[in-house]
Amino acid sequence: SPWRLIPSRTARMAGKMKEFQKVIVDDMDWKDTISGEHVFIEAHRTWTGPCECVKPMLYRISLDKEDIKFCTADLDKITFLKDAALKDHKDKVKPIFMYYRKSVLKKQIEGVNAPEIQKLLDNI
């Protein structure tokens, strides 16, 4: 299964863990996943991995916003991300956060901007 547990400080403090981020593994998985109603994706580089500093915030939001599918995607493994959408992001370390609704990119946030991410997710 492409789901994996991504522990967070919040989850450990609560004494339980919840699977809240789906790992998008390939192009077919990407297309299938973004077709959902509300999809929030953190795109990262292979060598950096998902951003640890926003996981507690995303986890807390996932508890209240069960209609949002939270995901991670490796910029170097998804052709769409590698070739088209993020060409300008080629050598950057910052993650990119994307909100999709039914296969349409509605918002993209470059870098960890917690207030902007929080505002976006609060308004979904």
Secondary structure, DSSP 8 states (H G I E B T S, - for coil): --B-----HHHHHHT-----EEEE-SHHHHHHHHTSSSEEEEEE-TTT-S-TTTHHHHHHHHHH-TTSEEEEEETTT-HIIIIIITGGGTT--S-EEEEEETTEEEEEEES--HHHHHHHHHT-
